[in-house]
Amino acid sequence: MPQTESPETDRPKLGEFLCFAVYSANLAFGRAYRPILDKLGLTYTQYIVLVALWEKDDQTVGELGEKMFLESNTLTPILKKLEQSGFVERRRDPADERQVRIRLTPKGSELRSHEIGNELFDATGLGDSFFDVQKSVAKLRDNLIASLDD
């Protein structure tokens, strides 16, 4: 954490915290996505679930939770709303009745053609450094998670 050169205090200001920069960027992403996703009847978290299912359909709740860094008790209400909206279907795994599998419906698959994320690429203002920043933030996340395992 950097030290400030302020005579009033030797503590860093809120804007100098990396954690706050990442947190507030996440909030800004949510606000930027909102008008786009509102037209589709989705929240940002619901959209991310669909993106994960577009990568690999027919996943267990546990698999989705791992990908999204969410516990099943947080993910389940999101999945229920997606099911009520007709984007996914939930069913028990025939091989293991304890597992619930999530599968896209045709309506959920069709949303992929909207290319929703592309609309925000320019809004980031990152240009050619977009993917470098994405990789750095992902590395930061992975390093923090790994530090918890120590």
C-alpha angles and dihedrals in degrees: 000000000000122000118233125227094225117135090209095062141358092215120103118252121244092256090058095060114102090207090057092048090054093043094049091044087055090053090048090051089053092052092046093050095044100083091046095047095041088066088057096043094246138126120220092255091050089051092052090052089054091048089053090050092048087058092050122000125207100038130160120250087248093055092049091047091054092050092048097039090238132131117238092246088060095041098046097069089049090052092047091055091047089051092048088051091052098245098114140013126219122210139162115263106251090213093051117018090197090068124078116209124207121211132179118246119218087263091054092047092049092059089068089075090065092074090210097176093057090069091066099045092089092040090065090064089213097118112175092001093061095101094042090054091047091052092047093051091047090050090050090052093047092048091051092049091047090051089059091058093057 
